[in-house]
């Protein structure tokens, strides 16, 4: 079949049933949890909204759950302390007074990174609390209707080459699908790769029913790219495959992503398995 408009086809795929999570995130996130959400705790990775050490100068902050389409979903932020002491927040989660207090001993919050077209909805809250922090957005993020309507300030667009602010410490690259872009960051000293939605790992045994069904439909139980993103990436197969192979060549020791149980060991091998569907 000849595809005349990759953007149109990708848009249809992302908006379909298995695209429920991403489509809701693009609209601006989920609803606030209510007392009826008994499954919330099962969908998260406590302790929540507090920095947890991963490696030297790297922490994660588990949060949520978000409720896109009514489905409880965990969400995660990565915090990196740069050599000059500044903190970089990758895919910021919700901001709380307690979290700010916990981050203060680690360093000043200087960089807010919205690394793909979905993970931007909490950034405004951090901007309000840290007005001098610089906000970096994935390619095309500032042009999205939802982002413009929200009035989100984006100071700089991310590119394939890391900016001067962290180039000596972090490598990055842009994964450009049809209607989708995600920027990966690789912290050299700790060999930690930071992703958002490219890989998810929603293991069934600890999930509430709605999230478990979604995980099965999306094909993320064992850790992999959700099916609703695969078409968008495959429509630009040559470029995407080359980018992912370059990313795999970094041989990360650990891989952190936004949703599910991250790869805390054997990162390179597990990432290679997760991306076999497109890298071969």
C-alpha positions as CSV (number, residue, x, y, z in Angstrom):
1,X,0.0,0.0,0.0
2,X,1.3,3.4,-0.9
3,X,1.2,5.9,1.9
4,X,0.7,9.5,0.7
5,X,0.8,11.2,4.1
6,X,2.9,9.7,6.8
7,X,1.8,12.3,9.3
8,X,-1.9,11.5,8.7
9,X,-1.4,7.7,9.0
10,X,0.7,8.2,12.2
11,X,-1.9,10.5,13.6
12,X,-4.6,7.9,13.1
13,X,-2.4,5.3,14.8
14,X,-1.7,7.5,17.8
15,X,-5.3,8.3,18.2
16,X,-6.6,4.8,18.1
17,X,-7.6,2.5,20.9
18,X,-4.0,1.5,21.9
19,X,-3.0,5.1,21.7
20,X,-5.1,6.1,24.7
21,X,-2.3,6.9,27.0
22,X,-0.4,9.1,24.5
23,X,-3.5,10.8,23.1
24,X,-4.6,11.8,26.6
25,X,-1.2,13.1,27.5
26,X,-1.1,15.2,24.4
27,X,-4.4,16.7,25.4
28,X,-2.8,17.8,28.7
29,X,-2.6,14.9,31.1
30,X,-5.1,13.0,33.2
31,X,-7.5,13.9,35.9
32,X,-6.7,14.3,39.6
33,X,-7.1,11.0,41.5
34,X,-10.2,10.8,43.7
35,X,-11.2,8.6,46.6
36,X,-12.6,6.0,44.3
37,X,-9.1,5.2,42.9
38,X,-8.3,2.2,45.1
39,X,-5.9,0.9,42.4
40,X,-3.7,4.0,42.6
41,X,-1.1,2.5,45.0
42,X,-0.7,-0.6,42.9
43,X,0.1,1.5,39.9
44,X,2.9,3.4,41.5
45,X,6.5,2.8,42.7
46,X,6.6,4.3,46.3
47,X,8.1,6.1,48.0
48,X,6.6,8.8,45.8
49,X,7.6,12.4,45.1
50,X,11.0,12.0,46.7
51,X,14.5,11.7,45.2
52,X,15.8,8.1,45.2
53,X,19.5,7.6,44.4
54,X,20.3,5.6,41.2
55,X,24.0,6.3,40.7
56,X,26.4,9.1,41.6
57,X,24.7,12.4,40.8
58,X,21.6,10.6,39.4
59,X,18.3,10.2,41.1
60,X,14.8,9.2,40.1
61,X,11.5,10.6,41.4
62,X,8.5,8.2,41.1
63,X,5.1,9.9,41.0
64,X,1.5,9.6,40.0
65,X,-0.4,7.8,39.1
66,X,-1.6,9.8,36.1
67,X,-5.1,8.9,34.9
68,X,-5.1,9.2,31.1
69,X,-8.5,7.9,29.9
70,X,-9.2,6.8,33.5
71,X,-6.3,4.3,33.5
72,X,-3.9,4.6,36.5
73,X,-0.4,5.0,35.2
74,X,2.9,5.5,37.0
75,X,5.2,8.3,35.9
76,X,8.8,9.1,36.6
77,X,11.3,11.9,36.5
78,X,15.1,11.7,36.4
79,X,17.3,14.2,38.2
80,X,20.9,14.7,37.2
81,X,23.4,16.9,39.1
82,X,25.9,18.5,36.7
83,X,29.5,19.0,37.5
84,X,28.8,22.7,38.3
85,X,26.2,21.6,40.9
86,X,23.2,22.5,38.9
87,X,20.2,20.1,38.7
88,X,18.7,19.0,35.5
89,X,15.1,17.6,35.7
90,X,14.3,15.2,32.9
91,X,10.6,14.8,32.2
92,X,9.4,16.7,35.3
93,X,6.7,15.1,37.4
94,X,4.3,17.0,39.7
95,X,5.9,19.6,42.0
96,X,5.3,19.5,45.7
97,X,6.7,21.5,48.6
98,X,8.2,18.3,50.1
99,X,9.9,17.4,46.8
100,X,11.4,20.9,46.5
101,X,12.7,20.6,50.1
102,X,14.3,17.2,49.3
103,X,16.0,18.6,46.2
104,X,17.5,21.7,47.8
105,X,20.4,19.8,49.4
106,X,21.3,18.3,46.0
107,X,21.7,21.6,44.2
108,X,19.7,24.4,42.5
109,X,17.2,23.5,39.9
110,X,18.5,25.1,36.7
111,X,17.3,23.0,33.7
112,X,13.8,21.7,33.0
113,X,13.7,19.2,30.1
114,X,10.5,18.3,28.3
115,X,12.0,15.4,26.2
116,X,9.0,14.4,24.0
117,X,5.7,15.6,22.7
118,X,3.8,14.2,25.6
119,X,5.9,14.8,28.7
120,X,5.4,18.6,29.3
121,X,2.3,19.0,31.3
122,X,4.0,19.4,34.7
123,X,6.7,21.8,33.5
124,X,4.7,24.9,34.1
125,X,4.4,24.1,37.8
126,X,8.2,23.9,38.1
127,X,8.5,27.2,36.1
128,X,6.3,28.9,38.6
129,X,8.5,27.8,41.5
130,X,11.8,28.2,39.7
131,X,11.3,31.1,37.2
132,X,15.1,31.4,36.5
133,X,15.3,27.7,35.4
134,X,15.9,27.2,31.7
135,X,13.2,25.1,29.9
136,X,14.3,22.8,27.0
137,X,11.7,21.3,24.7
138,X,11.7,18.4,22.2
139,X,11.7,19.4,18.5
140,X,8.2,20.6,17.5
141,X,6.9,20.8,21.0
142,X,6.5,24.5,21.1
143,X,4.4,24.3,17.9
144,X,1.8,22.0,19.3
145,X,-1.7,23.5,19.7
146,X,-2.0,22.2,23.2
147,X,1.3,23.7,24.3
148,X,0.5,27.1,22.8
149,X,-2.9,27.0,24.4
150,X,-1.4,26.2,27.8
151,X,1.0,29.1,27.4
152,X,4.0,27.0,28.3
153,X,7.3,28.8,28.0
154,X,10.0,27.0,26.1
155,X,13.4,28.7,26.1
156,X,15.3,26.4,23.8
157,X,14.6,23.5,21.4
158,X,16.6,20.4,21.9
159,X,18.6,19.0,19.0
160,X,20.8,16.0,18.1
161,X,23.8,17.8,19.6
162,X,23.7,18.5,23.3
163,X,23.8,22.2,24.4
164,X,26.9,23.7,26.0
165,X,25.2,23.5,29.4
166,X,25.7,19.7,29.6
167,X,27.6,18.7,26.4
168,X,30.7,17.6,28.3
169,X,28.7,15.3,30.6
170,X,25.7,14.1,28.6
171,X,25.2,12.9,25.1
172,X,21.8,13.2,23.4
173,X,20.0,12.3,20.2
174,X,16.6,12.8,18.7
175,X,14.3,9.9,17.8
176,X,12.1,11.3,15.0
177,X,9.0,9.4,14.0
178,X,6.1,10.5,12.0
179,X,4.3,13.0,14.2
180,X,6.5,12.0,17.2
181,X,9.8,13.1,18.6
182,X,11.7,12.0,21.7
183,X,15.1,13.1,22.9
184,X,17.3,10.7,24.8
185,X,20.0,11.7,27.2
186,X,23.0,9.6,28.2
187,X,24.9,10.5,31.3
188,X,28.4,9.3,30.6
189,X,29.9,9.0,34.1
190,X,27.1,6.8,35.4
191,X,26.3,5.1,32.0
192,X,22.6,6.0,32.6
193,X,20.3,6.4,29.6
194,X,17.2,8.5,30.0
195,X,14.1,7.9,27.9
196,X,10.4,8.6,28.3
197,X,7.9,6.7,26.2
198,X,10.1,4.8,23.7
199,X,10.3,1.9,26.2
200,X,7.7,1.0,28.8
201,X,7.7,-1.9,31.2
202,X,4.3,-2.3,32.9
203,X,4.5,-5.7,34.5
204,X,1.1,-7.3,35.0
205,X,1.6,-8.8,38.4
206,X,1.6,-5.4,40.1
207,X,-0.9,-3.5,38.0
208,X,-4.6,-2.7,38.6
209,X,-6.9,-4.3,36.1
210,X,-7.3,-1.3,33.7
211,X,-3.6,-0.7,33.5
212,X,-2.9,-4.5,33.1
213,X,-5.3,-4.6,30.1
214,X,-3.7,-1.5,28.6
215,X,-0.2,-3.0,29.1
216,X,-1.3,-6.2,27.2
217,X,-2.8,-4.2,24.4
218,X,0.2,-2.0,24.1
219,X,2.7,-4.9,24.3
220,X,4.7,-3.5,27.2
221,X,4.5,-6.2,29.8
222,X,8.0,-7.5,29.1
223,X,9.5,-4.1,28.4
224,X,9.4,-2.6,24.9
225,X,8.0,0.1,22.6
226,X,4.2,0.4,23.0
227,X,2.4,-0.6,19.8
228,X,0.7,2.8,19.5
229,X,4.2,4.3,18.8
230,X,5.6,1.6,16.5
231,X,3.8,2.7,13.4
232,X,4.8,6.4,13.9
233,X,8.5,5.2,14.2
234,X,8.4,2.6,11.5
235,X,7.1,5.1,8.9
236,X,10.5,6.7,9.2
237,X,12.3,3.4,9.5
238,X,15.7,4.3,8.1
239,X,16.3,7.4,10.2
240,X,14.8,5.9,13.3
241,X,16.7,2.6,13.1
242,X,20.0,4.5,12.6
243,X,19.3,6.7,15.6
244,X,18.4,3.7,17.8
245,X,21.5,1.8,16.7
246,X,23.7,4.8,17.7
247,X,21.9,4.9,21.0
248,X,22.4,1.2,21.6
249,X,26.1,1.7,20.8
250,X,26.4,3.7,24.0
251,X,25.9,0.4,25.9
252,X,24.1,1.9,28.9
253,X,24.4,0.1,32.3
254,X,20.9,1.2,33.2
255,X,17.9,2.6,31.3
256,X,15.4,4.9,33.0
257,X,12.0,5.6,31.4
258,X,8.8,7.2,32.5
259,X,6.3,4.3,32.8
260,X,7.0,1.0,34.6
261,X,9.9,-0.9,36.1
262,X,13.1,0.6,34.6
263,X,16.1,-1.4,33.7
264,X,18.4,-1.1,36.8
265,X,20.9,-3.6,35.4
266,X,21.9,-5.2,32.1
267,X,20.7,-2.1,30.5
268,X,22.3,-2.6,27.1
269,X,21.1,-6.1,26.6
270,X,17.6,-5.4,27.8
271,X,17.3,-2.3,25.7
272,X,18.5,-4.3,22.6
273,X,15.8,-6.8,23.3
274,X,13.2,-4.1,23.7
275,X,14.0,-2.6,20.3
276,X,14.5,-5.7,18.3
277,X,11.2,-5.1,16.5
278,X,12.9,-2.2,14.5
279,X,16.7,-2.6,14.9
280,X,16.7,-6.3,14.1
